[in-house]
């Protein structure tokens, strides 16, 4: 069983021992932390020294330092009584006894509430006020946001009927419980929300929904590089997506939850597999898309999880393969490094866009930064949350392909047009296959699939120590028939401790996941274009049907049915953060992070995957990807306020090392298929290895000054050093300046506060850089030579080095205005930006006479991305029972090449032009059909009297950059019900590619097309059908403006409906809260696009699926 376990995880047994030791150590630490919290309880110590203070002030400190609230019930003690507090690290019990002294009162403990009440008397006296124990009742409830999410740490202020006040806070799930008299006044407040006030008339208050506060911008904190600020005082361009929006979406990868939510951010999945990688672009493409070896042209942002950079793409092509660094990408075209991250564990995602927000990260932030923060524990009693959902995934769109009769008519007409007489070889679908058979291959291949997700978390703690531990499981299946699935098991731990008289804060976060993908060798989606009368792909025994496909052969994708692929990945990301308060305003911080990713891959080709008529030789491909990175970032922060002057300073450094190692082994010579999963069973091997080790060292600084929280200026500077450059080129200097003016605080604006409640103008300018290339490119490399020299083994030069290239540069300029209306019910921001990226790093093509294809170099090209973004948030309605909030964003980006000295004489002359978008594609100008010949015709663009059907001299250029894109999200709440729906939209054009087979042709059984009514406008329905895929005019047609179509769409990205059961019902079941919900993803797409998915219009891959789930969430 141990062997089976280790084999399931594709990990050597020694690693399992290490893993178990780590888990044991983690368990011991967790148990110790929880025991510390439990033992701390009533034995906690209080520090409060203040002369002439009040009991109310003391009790407030007790609540803050221990989590216990204090209730005064009776007449023996008053909150406004004066005391001289001199408690230094004094046990709580001693503090209470000191306060009580000789007073005729006593205290009792009710869970997290300390009740101080009058003592019992045995003397029968005249009628007197009723005792506290007779009038006090247990008050319970839960504080919720408009999204029905519990608000932990909300402040509850209670004033009793005898004017005694006390304060407590809500637990991790927003619940509270205390003793009070009927008629007491209850005030609930939370940062960013309106205060809720009511008179207590019953003990069961149920769910209390707080509405967003008018001055939310002034209070809500947001993350920035190495710190936090508020929305009002922020000088940079920052967007935030919180856990409430993430949890509504049943997604396997958190990047999917960003679609349509962040202005300026485009998110597209490379395929519909759960583990597939994503292409992410923030404000356009900054690099020349040369698709060249040694340079990463993805313009991908930097991902940081709890202070630890995530090892991402880093490959040398336009395809984001994620963690697959060995050239072995499998059917998913690579695996996303964020697939191992559990979306349920995420508290917020912050996207940093402009120079002011990103320059503090230097070269790493040239294309933007995405900060991911995981959930942490909150002070309060232990809270257990369980969440389970399950559902189905469906095909989003079914293409209108031909039925058998339509297909046969098309094929016959094509053969007639080509003057070809059908025979068993050129028309086996007409002569051999059943003419009456019909198979809907879309239904056959892309059926329904399943998705399941289960989560469990435990959190709690006190004012000194908080904890959160969670575990999760996710399983999705692709739509293909067979035992295919992708699984993720994950766990996280977060500990926070404050010690040494509140001077030292220690935070530790651990995130671990194990993922397993078992899939066919290739994506089977292309098989939907099989002829509708094609035989079954397998015979009655389940073997590949080579017999019925003997004339044309089985398509390559069908062979993948018998060639399984598996990938097992382990991901670990850990961070230890220390903060020590040296003195008032001065603190030392350090962050220690580690990221480990290990992946083992296996793909087998048994004898049964070969046509038995030919030679059969079984083989296997083994892959390994091992990436690990450590980072140390110490820094000092200083805060000082003098009157209305406020200064914040930061000085720090970064030390980072990233090692990436990958190998691929092609093994042959197996004597039996039984040994295909073992290298030892093979006799021949071919090994390809890849190894890089990148070191990064930096110093950085920031100073922020604001006057009266009205005028703000922010300066960032960073000096980066990278091992990817040669001597005298290793270091680069980057920086930015940002400023903001909150003009709504000016005296001349005070009369407009009822209408214009907030107004801010901000701007920024800065320089960031990039080292977007693989390692060691500045060095020449050698490999074993093919021919020995005089009997001695020789080496030959394999790569030409260049130690003169240096950092790319990206100059960012931004201006923005933010406005709030009607006391904050409407907030909007408009921003304009211009990014200019120069000193482009490319793989420059060389003449073949040099013996090399290219060399890494800098080009003097300057690429500009310019655009605008608009966001709008509104509270349409907000009452006690009903709320409706809307958020909207739209973005526009234009890309062009501003300068390129020497372009006309370079190898890029035909691809780029000054003033034209680098995302443009060169295509022929379609003019119609020649009536005499029946051939497609095209325009002579250059006017030389002939039309170039294969080259680019007669091309027109069309921009594939979206004209605009965005999203609109609505959240509606009524009592315990909540409904939300998110639409995202894109206006764009793209080339439509449905099949690589000409209309009328057939290749290995693939030949079906869209029905004639769905064919492209202007395309001859029957006259120009052909079986000749090499015809020049057909090649030009498939690369012309005739197939450059509108690929715009509006998509219902997410729909969520939830119901929170009344607390009266859940309490009887011993549950704090129960939520039932339905969620849908990618439910509806409105588009005129004829292909499978307009989001990836040129892709033949499995498109994103429609997902419908039902779930339940329980809180104990």
N, C-alpha and C positions, 0 to 999 in steps of 0.2 A: 504493500500500500504506500509505503514511503516513496518507492520509485515512481509509482503512478502519480503521487502528489507532485514530486519534483518535475516529472515529465509534463504534467499539466501546466506548470508555470514556465516550462522551457528554461529551467535554471539548474545549474550544476548543484549536486547535493551540498557541497561546501557552502555555497551561497545561502542555501536554506538554513543551515546552522547559524550563519551570521544573522540572517533575517530574524530567526526565532530569538536569538540573543537580544537583538534590538527591540523586538516586541516585548520581551520579558522586562527589559530595562524600562521601556516606556510605560508598561503596566505598573511597575513598582513606583515610578515617579508619579503617575496619575493617582494611584491609591494613596500615596503619601500626601499629595496635594489635597485630595478630597478629605482625608483624615484631618489634615491641618485645618481645613475650613470647618469641619464638624467640631473639632476640639476647640477651635478658637471661640466659637459660639459665645456663650455667656462669660467665658474667661478672657474675653478681649480686653485690651487696655485703652484708656482714654487719656488724651493729652489736650488740656484746655486751661490756659492761664489767662485770667482777665479779672481785674478788680472792678467792683461796682457793675457786674453783669447781672443778667436775669436768668431765672430757671429756664425760660423759653429758649434763650441762647444756648444754654448748656444742653438741653434736650435736642436741639437742632444738631449740635456737634455729635451727640451720641448717635443720632440717626445716620449722619454722614460717615462716621468712623466705624460703625458696627453693622448698620443695616436695620437695627431695632428702632421702631417708632415708640414714642412715649405718650401715653394717654393719661390725662389728669381727670379723674372722675370723683367728684365730691368737693368738699369745702376746705379740707385740711391743707391743701397746697395750691397756690396760685402761680400761673406762669409768669406773672409780672413781678414776682417777689425778687428782691435784690439779693445777690450773693457775691462773695469774693472767691472766685474759682481759682484754685491753684492745684490742678491735677496734672501730674507729669508721669505719663506711662502708668497710670493707676488702673487696677482692675475695675471692670464695670460694676461688679457687685459692691466694691468698696465705695465707688462714686455714689451709688444709689443709697447706701446706708448713711453716707455723710450728708446727703441732701435731706433724707428723711429726719435724721437726728432724733429729737424727742417729740416730733410732731405726731399727732394721733392718726397716722396713716400707715398703710402697708402696701406692698407691691406684689403683683402676681405676673406670670409670664403666659401670654396667649400667643403661641407660635412666634411671630416676629414682632409682637407688640408687648411693651411693658406697661401694665396698668397700675397707676398709683391711685389708691382709693382710701376712703375713710375706713378706720377699723370698726369691727363689730362692737356693740355695747350691749350688756346684759340688763342695764337699768331701764325700767319702763318710764318713759318720759312723755312730755306733752307732744302732740302731733308735730312732726318735723318733716322736712323734705325727705322724699323717698331715697333710700340708699342707692348708690351707684349700681350695685348688682341687680337692683330691681328695675332700673330704668334703662340701663345700657343693653344694647342689642348687637349682635354680630352683623357687621356690614361687609358684604362681598360684592365684587364686580370686576370688570376688566376694561382697561383703557385701550382704545383702538384708533388706528388712523383711518382715513377715508377708504383705504384698501382693506379694511378689516384685519389689519396686522397689529398684533399686540405691541404697545409702546412700553418698552422696559425703561425704568428709571424716571417715569413721570412723577412729578411732585404732587402729593395730596395734602392739602391744608384743611384741617377740620377745626371749626369753632363750635364748641358745644353750647348747650342751652344756658349754662351758667358762665358763658363768656371765656371759657378756658380753651386755648388753642394748642394744637399739636400738629406735627408734620411727619409724613412718612413717604416712601417711594414705592412704585410698583415693581413687581418681580420681573423675571426675564421674559415672560409671555404677556406682561401688561396687567396681570391680576393683582388684586389687593384684598386684604382682610383685616378688619380692626373692630374695636368696640366703641360705640358712641350712642348717645341718646337720640331718640326720634326728635326731629326739629332742629338738629344740628345743621350748620351750614358747611357744605362741601365745595371746595375749590380745587380743580385739577388743572395743572399747567404743564406744558412740555414745550421745549424749544422749537420754534417754527410753527406752533399751533395756537389757536385762540384758547383762552382760559375758559373752562367749563364750570359753571356755578349752579348748584341746586340745593334745596332743603331736603334733608333725609326724612322720608316718610315710610320707608320699608327697608328691610335688611338686604334684599336681593336687587341690586341696582342693574345687573345684567351688563351688556356691552355698552360702553359710553364712547361714542365716536367723536374725536376732536377734528375740527376743520382747520386747514392751513391758515397761519397767521398772516396778517397784512404786512408785517415787517419781516417776512421770512428771509428775504435777501440779507437783512442785517444780522440775522442770528444763525442761520444754518452754516455750519462749517463744511468746507470742501478740502480735499487733498490736493496738494501741490508737491513739487519735487522737494523731498526732505523736510516736509512740514505741512502745516494747514493754514488756511485763512478763511475768511467768510466770503459769501457771494458778493456782498456789497463792496468789500475792500479789495477784491481780487482785481489785478491789473492785466491778467492774461486771458486767453481763450480756453475755457475749460467746460467740458460737458460731463454730466454724471448720470449713470443708470444705477438705480438702487435695487436691493434684493426684492422689493415688492414687485417690480416689473419683471425681474428675472424669474421669480417663482411661478408666475402665471403661464410660463411657456414650457411645454413638455419637450425640451430639447436635450440632446446628449452632449452637445458642445456649447459652452457659454457664448461663443462668438455668434452663434445663431440668434441669441437674444438681443444682439446689438443692431440687427437689421431694422432700418427705419427709425431708430431711436436717437441716433447721434448725427447732428448736422455735419456735413463734410466727409462722413465716413461711408465708404462703399464696402459691403461685405458680400462675397460670393463664395459658395462652397464648390469645390472642384468636382464633386459627385454626390450622389444621394446616400452613400454609405455613412454610417454613424461616425466612423473614425477618420473620414476623409479630411484632408487639409483645406484651408481657406485662403483665398486671396483677399487681402485687406489693403485698402489704400485710403490714406487720409489727405484730402485736398489734392488729389491728382497724382500723376506719374512724374517723378522728379528726374529719373534716369533715362538715358537713351536706351530704348528697348532693342538691344543688339543681339540678345539671346546667345551670348558668347561665353566660352569656357573661361573660368577663373573669376568672373564678375557676377555679382548678385544684382539683378536689375529689378527686383520686385518692389522697391520703394516701400518696404514693410515697416510698420512702427515697432518700437521697442516694447515688449511685454514685461511687466514687473509684478510679481506676486509677493505681497508682504515684504517688500524691500529686496527681493531676490530676482534678478533677471532670468527669464525663461529662455532656455536654449531653443531657438526657433530655426527658420529656414536655412539661411547661410549657404545655400547651394548656388550653382553657377548657371542658372537658366531662368526663364520667365515662369517656370512652374514651381509652385510652392510645394515641396515634398515633405515639409515638416521635419520630423526626426529621422527620416530615412536618408542617410548620408552615403550609402554604399552603392547607389545606382540601382538598387533592387526595390522598386516602389510598390509592387503588388497591384491587385485590381483596383485599389482605392487611390492610386497615383500618389502614394505617400500617406503618412499619418500625422494628424495635427498634434502638436505638442500640448495643446490645451484639452485634448480629448480625455486625458487622464484626470482632469480637474472636475470635481463634482460641482455642478451649478448651484446646488442647494447650500453648499458651504460658503457661498460668496455673499458678502455684505454689500459691496458696491464696486462699480467699475468707473474709473475716472479717466477721461480722454483729454490729454494735453495737446494743444494744436499749434499755437503761435510761438514765436521766439521767446517771449517773456516766460511762457510756461515750460518750454523744452530746453532752453539754452543751459540750464543748470545740469542737464544730462550730457551736454557737449555733443560729440560725434554720434553717440548712440541714439540721440533724440532727433536726428536730422529729419526723419520722416514721421515724427510724432511719437508720443509715449502713451501707453495704456497701462494705468495703475489698477491692479486687482487687489482688493482688500477682502480677506476672509472674515467670517463671523467670529466674535470673541464672546466670552462669558460676561454676564452682568451680575452685579450684587443682588442677592435675594435667595430664597429657598431653592433647592434643587428642582429643576424643571426638566421633564422628559417629553420630547416631542417625537411622534412617529408619523410618518407620511408614506402612503403607498398609492401608486396609480398604475393603471394598466389600460391598454388600448390597442388600436389597430392602425396600420399605415396603409394608405391606398394610393393608387396611381392618380396623380394630379390631373393629367390631361391625356385623353386617348386620341391619337392621330387618326384622321379619316383616311385610312388606307384602302386600297382596292380590294374588292372581293374576287373570287376566283374568275368569274366571267369577265369582269373588267380587266383583270390582270392578263388573262389569255388574249383578249382583244388587243391590248397594248403590245404584247410580245409579237403577235402575228403581224401587226401593222409595222413594227420596227424592222422585222426581218424582210418584209416586202419593200419597205423604203430602201433597204440596203441591198436589194436584189439577191438575197440569200435564201437558198432552199433549205427549209428546216430538216435536220436529221437528228439522230440520237445523241450526237455530241454537242452541236450548237443549240439544240432546242430540246434537251431532255425533259424540260418541264412541260413541253407541248406533246412530245412523242412517247415518253416513258411513264411519266407520273400521271396519276389518276386525274382526269379532267373534271371530275365532279366533286373532288375532295375540297373541303374548305376548313382551314384552321385559322382561328383568330389568334395570331401569335402574341399579340399584346396581352390578351387575356391568359394565354397559356404560360407566358414567361413572367409577366409583371403582375402577379396576383397580390392578394392581401398579405400583409406581414404583421408581426406583433411587436409591441414595445411594453416593457415592464420596468418600474422603478420603485425602489423601497429605500427609505431613509430613517435613521434613528439617531437622536442626539440627546445628550445630557449636559445641562449647564447650570451654573449657579455660583455661589460664593458670597463673600462679604466685602467690606470696604477695602480690606487689605489684599485679599486674594480672590480671583475669579477664575473659572475654568469652563471649558466647553470641549466635549469630546463627541465625535460623531462617526457614523459608519454608513455606507451607502452601497447599493447594488443597482446596476442598470443593465438591461439586456434588450437588444434590438435584433431583428432578423431582416435580411434583405428579402425582396419579393420572389426570388428564384426558388424553384423547387429543390429540395435537398436539405441536408442537416447543416445549414449555414446559419451562423449567428455571430454577434459581436457582444462582448460582455466587459463590464467594468466593475471591479470591487474597489472601494475607496475608504479611506479613514483619515480623520484629521483630529488634531489636538491643539488647543490654545490655552496657555496658562499666563496669567498676569499677576504680579505680586508687587506690593508697595511696602518697603521696609526702611529701617534705619531712620525712624522718625520722619517718614514720608519723603526722604531724600532720594532713595534708590527705587527706581521702577524697572522691573524685569519682565519682559514679554517673550514667550517662546511659542512658536507656531510650527507644527509639523503637518505635512500633507503627503499622503502615500496613496498610490493606486496601482492596481494590477489589471491590465486589459488583455483580452484574448480575442483575436479575430480569426474565424474559420470561414473561409470564403472560396469561391471558385477562382481559378488562376487568373481569369480575365473577367471584365465586366461583360455580362451577357446581353446588355440592352440592345446592341446592334442586331441581334437575332430577330427582332420584331419585323425586320424588313425581309424575312424569308418569304418566298413565294407562298401564296395562300394555299396552294395545292401541294406544297412540299411534304414529303413523308415525315413521320415522327423522327426525332433526333436520336432516340434510343429504341432498341428492340424489346421484345416481350421479356427478355431476361435482364433488362436494365443496362445492356451494353450499348456502346455507341453504334449507330445504325450505318456502318460503312457500306453495307450491301446496297441499300436503296440510294445511296449517294455516291455510287461507284463511278458514275460518269463525270459529274462535276466536282466531286469531292465535298467532304463536310466543311462548313465554314470554320475558321480558326476558333471563333468564340465557342462553338459547340464542343470542340475538343477540350476546352477548359472545364467542361462538366466532369471530366474524369481526371483532372489535374488539380488537386486541392492545394490551397494556399493557407498557411497559418502564420500568425504573428503574435508573439507574447511579449508584452512590454511592462516594465516596472518603472514607475516614476516616483521620485522622492524630492520634495522641496522643503527645506527647513530653514528657520531663521531664529536667531537669538538677538534680541534688542535690549540694550542696557542704557538707562538714563540716570545720571547722577546730578542732583542739584547742588552745585558747588557753593553757591551763595544766591541771594535774591537776584533773579534775572539771568544768572549765568549757569548753564548746564552743559555737561559733557555727555555725548551720546555715541554709541557705537552699534553697528549692525553687522552681524556675522551670518552669512547665508551660504547654503549649499544646495546644488541642484544636480540630481543624478537621473539619467534616463538610460535604461538598458533594454534592448529589443533583440529577440531571436526570431528568425524567419525560416520557414521551410516550404518549399514547393516541390512536389513530386510529379513525375511523368511516368506512370506505370506502362507496362507493355500494352495494356488494354486501351490506351489512348492513341495507339497507332493503327493505321489501316493494316490489317493482316496480310494484304497482298505485297507489302513492302517490308524492308528490313526493320526490325523492331529492336530498339536499344533503350532500355529504361535509364532515366537519369534523375538527379535531384539537384536542387539549388538551395544552398544554405546561406543565410544572411545574418549578420550581426551588426548592430549599431550601439555604440557605447559612448555616451556623451556625459560629461560631468564638468561642473563649474563651481568655483568657490569665489566669494566676494567678501571683502572687509571694508567697511566704510565708517571710520571714526569722524566725529565732527563736534564743534562747539557752537552753541547758540546763546545769544545774548539779547535780552529784552529790557528796554528801559523807557519809562514814561515820565516826562516832566511837564506838568501842566497839560497843555493840549498837544504837546510834541510826543510822538511815539516812534521809537526806533527798534528794529529787529535786525540782527546780524547773524550770519551763518558762515562758518569756515570749516571745510572738511576735505577729505581725500578719499580716493577709491583705489583699491587694489583688487584686481580680478584676474582669474586664470580660467580659461575654457579649453578643455581637451575633447576633441571629437575623433572617434576612431570607428571605422566601418570596414567590413570585409564581405566579400561575396565569393562563395566557393561553388563552382559547377562540378558536380561529381558524376562520373560515368563508369561503365564497366561492371554494373551490378549483375550478378548471376541469378538473382531472384528478387521479385518485387517486395518480398517480406522485409528486405534490408534497406529499403529506400529511405527510411528515416534515420539511418545511421551512416556516418562518414566511413566507418570501418568496413562497410560492405562494398565500397567502391574501389576500383583499381586505378582510376585516372582522375586527376584533379586539375582544375584551372582556378587560380586564386587571384582576385583583384582586391587590393587593400587601399584604404584611404586614412590618412592620419594628419591631424592638425592640432596645434597647441598655440592658442592666442593669449597673449598677456596684455593687460590694459591697466595703466596707472594714470591717476588724475589728481589734480587739486581743484577745488571749486570754492566759490564764495558768493554770498548774496547779502545785500543790505537793502532794507525796506524802511522807508520813512513816510509817516503820514502826519498831517497837521489837522487836529480836531476831527479826525476820521472824515475829512472832506477833500484834502489834496494828498494824493499818494504817488510816490515814485519808487520804483523797484529796479535794482541793478543786479545783474547776474554775470558771473565770469567763470570760465573753466579752461584749464590747460590739460589736454588729453595726450597721452602717449600710447601708441599701439605698436605691437610687434609685427604688424602686417606690412610695415614700410621699412625701407632700407635706412642706412645711416644718414644722418642730417635731414631725414624726412619723417622721423618717428613722431614728432610733436606738433600739435596744432592748438591755436588759441581761439576761443569762441566766447561769445558774450551777448548780452542784450540789455536794453533799457525799456521799461514799461512805465506808463503814467496813467493816472485816472483822476477825474474831477467829478465829485458827487455834487452836482449843481443844485439838486433838490434841497440841500441843507443850507443853501445861501438864504440870506434874509429876504431878498427880493422874491423868493419862491414860496415863502411861508403861506401866503394867501391862497396858493393853489393846491395845498396838501390834500384837500378833499377829493380833487380830481387827479392831479399828477402827484402821486405819493412817493415816487422814487425816480431819480434821473441821474444817469452817469455817462460820461464820455471817457473812453479809454483809448490808448494807442500803444503800439510797441514796435520796436525794430531790433533786429539782431542777426548775428551770424552763427550758424551751426555748420558742422561738417559731417563727413561720412567716410568710412573705410569699407565700403561695400564690395569686398573682394575676398577670395579665399586666401589662405595663408601661403607664405613662401613664394609668392609670385615675383618678388624682386630677385629671387635666386634662380639660376639655371639648374636644371635637374638632369640626371643621367639614369639610364636603364641598361640592363644587360644587352649587349649587342647581339645581333643575329648572326654575325660572321666573326670568327676569331681572327686575330692577327698573328700570323706566323705560329699558329698553334696555341696562342695564348688567348684566353677569353678577353673580350674587349667590351668597353662601354660606349654607348652612343648618346649624344645629346638629345633629350626628349622635350625640353622646354627652354625657351630663350628667356633669360632673366632681364630685368630692367629695374635698376635701383634708383631711378630718377622720378618715378611717379609719386604723387602725394595725395593729400586729402581732397575730396570733393568739397565744394562750398555751397551753402544754401543760405541766401540772404532773405529774411522774412520781414515783411512790413504789414501792419494791420491797424485798422481804425474801426471803432465800434461805438454804438450808443445803446444804452439799456434804459428802458422806461417802465415804470409801474403806475397803474391807474386804479382809481376807485379803491383806495386804501389797500392796494396790493391784490385785488381780485383779478387784475389783468397785468401780466408781465410780458414784455417783449424785448428782444435784442436783435439788432441788425449789425452785422460785421462785414467789412470788406478786407480782403487780404491779397497780397501779391508775394509769391515765392519765386525767387530766381536761383536756379541751381547751376553752378558752373564748375569748370575744371573737371569735366566728366571723366570718370574712370571707365574705360572700355577695353575690350580685347580687340586691338587694332589689327585688321587683316593685313597679311604680308604676301608679297609675290611668291609664287610657288618655287621660284629659283632660289629662295633663301633656305628651302628645306623645312620651313615652318609655316603653319597656317596663320598664326597671329602672335602678338606680344601685348602684354598689359601696358597701357599708357594712359596719360591724361589728354583729353581733347579740349580745345579752347571753346567748346560749344556752350551756349547759355540757354537753358530751358526755363520757360516761365509758366507758372500756374497762377492764374488770377481768377478771383471769383467772389461771391458773396454768400452769406448764410443768414437766414431769418428764422427766429424761434418765437413762439407765442404760447403762453400758458394762461389759462383762464379758469376761475372758479365760477362756473355758470350759475350754480345754485348751491347753497349751503345752509341747511336748517338742521334741527336736531335729528330728524328722521331721514332726510333726503339730501344727497349731495351729488353734484355732477361736475367733473373737472375734465378739461380738454388740454392737450398739448399738441403742438404742430411745429414741424420744421421743414424747411425747404432749402436746397443748396444748388448753386450754379458754379461750374468751374470751366474755364477755357484754358487750353494748353497750347503752347506754340514754341517754336524754336526762334529765339531772338537773334542769335549770332552764331556763326561757325566759320571763322576764317579758314580759307582753303577748302571749303566744302566742295566747290565745283571740280577740283582735281583729286578729291579723296574717293575712297571706295564707298562712301555713304551718299554720293551725289544723287543716285536714283531713288534713295529711300527717304531722304529728308530734304526740306527746302526752308529757307528763311521765311518766317511768318506763317508757316503751316504747322499744324498740330503734329507732335511726334506719334500720336495715336492714329494718324491717318493711314488708310490702306489705299494702294494704287489699284484701280480696276478699269476695265475697258468700258467705253461708252456704247451701250447697246442701241442700235438704230432700227432693228426689225429683222424681217426674213426676206431673202432674195426670192422673188416669185419664180424665177427661172430655175434656180438650183435647189431651192428649199433650205439653203444654209443660212445661219445667223449672220448678220452684218453688224459692223461696228464703225464708229467715227474715226476719221484720220485726224487725230488731235494735233500732231505737229505739222500737218500740211505738207508732208513730203511725197504725197501721191500714193502711198501704200499704207496698209494697216498691219501693225505688228501684233500678232495674235498671241505670241508667247512672251515677248519682252515687255518693257515698261515705257517705251518711248511714246506710246499712244494711250497712256493712262490718264484718267482723271482721279483726283484724290478726295476721299470722303472721310470725315472725322467720325471715329467710333466713340468719342467721349460723350457720355450722357449730357443732354442739354440741361436737365435738372433732375433732381431726385429728392425724396424726403419721406415723411411719414406723419400720420395723425393718429393720436391715441385718445380714447375716451374712457373714463372711469366713472361709473354710476353706482351709487350706494343707496339702498332704501332699507332702513332698519337693519336686519341681519342678512340682507341679500346684497350681492355685489356683482356687477356686470362690467366687463371691460372688453374693448375691441381695438385692435391696432391694424391700420392699413399702411402699407408702404407703396411707393409709386416711383417710376422711373420713365423719363422721356428719352428715347435713344433710337439709333438705327444700327443695323448690323447685317452682315452677310448671312443668309439662310443656307445652312447645309444640313440636309436630311439624310443623304445617302451618298456613298462614294461610288455608286453604280449609276451609269447613265440611264435615263428614262428609256426603257425598251431593252436594256441589256440584262444579263444575269451573271453572277459570279459566285460560285460555290453555293448555289441555292438562294443567294440574296439578290433581290430584284424588284421587290414590291415598292410602289410609289404612292404618293397622295392621289386620291381620286381626281379626275380631270377638273371638277369644279373647284378643287382646292389648289390647283396648280397656280403658279405665279402669273399675275396679270401680264398680258402681252406674249406669253409663251404659247407657241402653237400646240394645240392639244394632241393632234395626231400626225400632222404633216411632217414634223421634224423629229419624230421618234427614231432612235437609232440604237444599234447594238455595238457601235464602234466607240469605245470609250476614249480612243486616241485621236478622234477627229479634232482638228485645230479649232474650228469655230465653236465646238462644244466645250473645249477647255476654256476658251475666252468667255463663253457665255456664263459658265459657272464661276468666273472671276470678273463679273461685270456688274454695272449698276442695276441690271435686271434682277439680280438676286440680293441687292442691297436694299433691305426692306425695313419697315417700321417695326421695331421690337419693343415698343413702349408697353407698359402694363401698370395696372393697379391690383394689388394683392391684399386679401384679408390675411395678414400675417399671423394674427393671434386672436382668439376669442376665448374668454374665460368667464365662467359663471360659478359663483360660490354662495354657499349658505352656511352661516354659523348658527348652530342649534342654540336655543335659549339656555341660559345657565341653570335655570330651574330643572331642565331635563338632564343636562350633563352632570349636575351635582349629584343627582340620585344615582348616577352610574359611577360616581367617584372620579369624574373627569373634569378638568378645568375648562377645557374648550374642545369642541368638535366641529370640524368644518368639512362639508361635503362639496365637491366641485366637479365640473366638467370643463375640459380644456381642449382646444383645437389649434393646430398649427398648419399654416399654408392651406387654408380651407378653400379659397376661391381666388381665381386669377382672371381678370378681365383684360383681354388682349386680342389684337388682330394677328398676332404672330402665328405662323403655321407650324413652327417646330414644337419640340417637347417642352422647353422651358425658356421663356424670354430672359430670365436672369443670367443664363449662360447660353446665349443664342447659337454659338458655333460648336457646342459640345455634343459629342455622341455618348457621353457618360450617362449613368443612371441619374435621372433628375431628382431634385428634392421631393420628398413624399408628403402626402396629406396625412396628418396625424390627428386622431381623435381619441381622447382618454377620459377616464372617470377615476376619481380618487377620493381618499379620505385622509384627514389630518387630525391627530389626537394629541392633546396636551395634558400631561398629568402633573 
